[in-house]
């Protein structure tokens, strides 16, 4: 069984049972305790379950997109690694789009500290603006719009109108969940149209996601996985997921 599919089935089973033991999961899915613990660690980090002594409980109130501040504290090492890997795809004199994800904020910080040449950045993220506030060699253009406080992004009609006028070559975005079969997903309806416009306008799309995003399902589809050119993630990505992504013809970069 492909790891991503197995992880989805494990999550579905936990949701149905609400509370189950490690032994139940190993017996039902015919996998080792080590595999179960690895899956549960990823689901726990993603806020979808809560590990308890000897088992796991479904986290009913856990949102796929928590507040920006909460997400900023998760997988910090992986996000910094991903940002450093993505840095090499930013070229002097180009115009790029930086999205509003926490991993993208890490990339903005990497650019502020280490990118020395001229660059133009279009963004819908207040955090990206703040990270690039003292880099006069990097021109920053903000979409504007209504600030979504929990998501730390600008959205709404003003942002959509701005996106129709702004030009950029390469986009760096993130997502709450993704899979080969279901594509790029989100739990926030307000992000669907905005991310769709970004993907539509970009010549090249880089999707920056840590390994936990491959273990999730979100209710809203943004675009098929084929709409991105490159996925940049960390080394913790499951080997079966890694092969599945590459077999789809996508470039996969691991830090």
Protein Blocks (a to p, Z undefined) as FASTA:
>chain_A
ZZklmmmmmmmmmmmnopacfklmmmmnopafklmmmmmmmmmmnopaccdehiacddfk
lcfbdcfklmmmgoklmmmmmmmmmmmmpcehiacdddfbfklmmmmmmmmmmmmbdcdd
ddfbfklmmmmmmmmkbccddebiaddfklopaedjklmmmmmmpccfbdcdddfbdcfk
lopadfbfklmmmmmmmmmmpmbdcddddfklmmcccfbdfbdfklpmbdcddfklcfkl
mmmmmmnopacddZZ
